[in-house]
Amino acid sequence: MEYTFHFSAGSGMEAGLSCEWLLNNARGDYASGTARGCATRRYHGLLCAQTPEGKLMLLSSMEDCVRIQGREYPLSCRLHPGTAWPEGWKLESRLKCSMDEVSRVF
């Protein structure tokens, strides 16, 4: 199974905030977020584990960047009052997710 999201150059960050993803297993563990990488909901995170005491968010986010010839380009973003920073979403034009690739990792 494969999903591809295309964002036009002038679409803005909001275009990817409404596209959400969710990966879960039979034990109640999950990861979820938006196509832009910004957490817009309280339960968005990269690793939420089901424990006997309830759900526990173990990894809420990561700061991603690419370094090319000594210069760093952020790939992640965070929502702050009135702005989003860093502006990694500006570098994204296409997001591809293959469930076969994900299942090989886990």
Buried (B, 14 or more C-beta within 10 A) or exposed (E): EEEEBEBEEEEEBEBBBEBEBEBEEEEEBBBBBBBBBBBEEEEBBBEBBBEEEEBEBEEEBEEEEEEEEEEEBBBBBBBEEEEBEBEBBBEBEEBEBEEEEEEEEE
